[in-house]
Amino acid sequence: MGEIYTHDIADCPCGQGKIVREHHTPYNPWPSSHESVEISCTGCEKSWEVSYGGSELVERASRDASREAEKAYEKSLNSISDHLNSLLSDYPLPSFKTQKEEFAYLTKAGLYDGKIGQYHYARRDAEMADIAVVRIDSFIVPKLIDTVGNADTYKDLLLQGQAAKKMRLKKRWQ
């Protein structure tokens, strides 16, 4: 097993227990040890947890709310991305003489971010339009919306994304 050294480093939030740092040193020839920080109060350990690095206490309810806000933000980004990619099938992509020209166009437009070898391999089984993926920050987004999209739908999705981002930041720092 080894030796365990325990040190009280702070009072817990309710003031009845302690925050404890444990230093574990195993009995073996390898120079290794492990430290952990724990709450030694049965009441507070239900409502609080020690952060991953052991440097701060996090209220479980705020952590859960922060995770939910993060999920909502990711969902809003996915909705925007899905909408943009649904428009791409109706967008008139130019034709090129070579795959190298296609690759240059797609990378400049922000529709492909792989390497040229990966592109050549993917093009063996798919068309250029099938390989292209619109990212939210793609250069082509304004032209895509103007050409085949509904600007109001796109603006609504952006507003939802901005609201989700504000909530995410708010919950992260509460």
C-alpha positions in Angstrom: 0.0 0.0 0.0 2.3 2.8 1.1 2.2 5.9 3.3 -0.5 8.5 3.3 0.1 12.0 4.7 -3.0 14.1 5.3 -3.0 17.9 5.7 -6.0 20.2 6.4 -5.7 23.0 3.9 -9.0 24.9 4.4 -12.4 24.9 6.1 -15.3 23.5 4.0 -18.1 25.9 3.0 -20.3 25.1 6.0 -17.4 25.5 8.4 -18.0 22.2 10.1 -15.5 20.1 8.1 -12.2 20.5 6.3 -10.7 20.4 2.8 -7.9 17.9 3.0 -4.9 17.2 0.8 -3.7 13.6 0.8 -0.2 12.7 -0.3 0.1 9.0 -1.2 3.6 7.4 -1.4 3.6 3.7 -2.4 6.1 1.2 -1.0 8.0 0.3 -4.1 11.4 1.1 -5.7 10.0 3.6 -8.2 9.9 7.2 -7.1 6.3 8.0 -7.6 3.6 9.7 -5.5 0.0 10.9 -5.9 -1.8 13.8 -4.3 -5.5 14.4 -4.0 -7.7 17.0 -2.5 -11.0 16.0 -0.9 -13.8 17.4 1.1 -14.0 15.7 4.5 -17.5 16.8 5.4 -20.5 14.6 4.6 -22.8 17.6 4.1 -20.6 19.6 1.8 -19.4 16.7 -0.3 -23.0 16.3 -1.5 -23.2 19.9 -2.7 -19.6 20.7 -3.6 -16.7 19.0 -5.4 -13.0 19.8 -5.8 -12.1 20.9 -9.3 -10.0 18.6 -11.5 -6.7 20.3 -10.6 -7.7 20.4 -6.9 -7.3 24.2 -6.7 -10.9 25.3 -6.2 -14.3 24.2 -5.0 -17.2 24.0 -7.5 -20.8 23.9 -6.5 -22.3 20.8 -8.1 -25.5 22.6 -9.2 -23.6 25.3 -11.0 -21.4 22.7 -12.6 -24.5 20.9 -13.9 -26.0 24.1 -15.1 -22.8 25.0 -16.9 -22.7 21.6 -18.6 -26.3 22.0 -19.8 -25.5 25.5 -21.1 -22.5 24.1 -22.9 -24.7 21.4 -24.5 -27.2 24.0 -25.6 -24.4 26.1 -27.2 -23.0 23.1 -29.1 -26.5 22.2 -30.2 -27.0 25.7 -31.6 -23.7 25.6 -33.5 -24.7 22.2 -34.9 -28.1 23.7 -36.0 -26.3 26.5 -37.9 -23.8 24.1 -39.5 -26.6 21.7 -40.5 -28.6 24.5 -42.0 -25.6 25.8 -44.0 -24.7 22.3 -45.2 -28.3 21.7 -46.3 -28.0 24.8 -48.6 -24.7 23.6 -50.1 -26.5 21.0 -52.3 -28.4 23.8 -54.1 -25.4 26.1 -54.4 -23.8 26.2 -57.8 -20.2 25.1 -57.2 -18.0 25.9 -60.1 -16.4 23.1 -62.2 -12.7 22.7 -62.5 -10.4 20.9 -64.9 -8.3 19.3 -62.2 -8.8 18.1 -58.6 -5.9 20.4 -57.6 -8.0 23.4 -58.7 -11.0 22.0 -56.9 -8.9 21.5 -53.8 -7.6 25.1 -54.0 -11.1 26.5 -54.3 -12.6 24.4 -51.5 -9.8 25.3 -49.1 -10.0 29.0 -49.9 -13.7 29.0 -49.5 -13.4 27.2 -46.1 -15.2 24.1 -47.4 -12.4 21.6 -46.9 -9.6 21.6 -44.3 -7.7 18.4 -45.1 -4.6 17.8 -47.1 -4.5 17.4 -50.8 -3.6 13.7 -50.6 -6.7 13.2 -48.4 -8.8 15.1 -50.9 -7.6 13.0 -53.9 -8.3 9.8 -51.9 -11.8 11.1 -51.0 -12.6 12.1 -54.6 -12.1 8.5 -55.8 -15.5 7.7 -54.4 -17.3 11.0 -54.1 -18.1 14.2 -56.0 -16.6 17.6 -54.9 -19.9 18.7 -53.5 -20.1 15.6 -51.4 -16.7 16.3 -49.8 -17.3 20.0 -49.1 -18.4 20.9 -45.6 -19.6 24.4 -44.7 -18.2 25.5 -41.4 -19.8 28.5 -39.6 -16.7 30.6 -40.3 -16.4 29.5 -44.0 -15.5 32.3 -46.4 -18.5 31.3 -48.6 -21.2 31.6 -46.0 -22.5 35.2 -46.9 -22.5 34.3 -50.6 -24.2 30.9 -49.8 -27.0 32.6 -47.8 -27.4 35.3 -50.5 -27.6 32.8 -53.4 -29.7 29.9 -52.0 -30.5 30.6 -48.4 -33.1 32.3 -46.4 -31.5 35.2 -44.6 -34.2 35.4 -41.9 -33.7 31.7 -41.0 -30.0 32.1 -40.8 -30.3 35.3 -38.7 -32.7 33.5 -36.3 -30.2 30.6 -35.9 -27.4 33.1 -35.3 -29.4 34.9 -32.6 -30.2 31.5 -30.9 -26.5 30.7 -31.0 -25.5 34.1 -29.5 -28.1 33.6 -26.7 -26.7 30.1 -26.0 -23.2 31.5 -26.0 -24.1 34.2 -23.5 -25.8 31.7 -21.2 -22.8 29.4 -21.5 -20.4 32.2 -20.5 -22.7 33.2 -17.7 -23.0 29.7 -16.3 -19.3 29.1 -16.6 -18.4 32.0 -14.4 -21.2 31.8 -11.8 
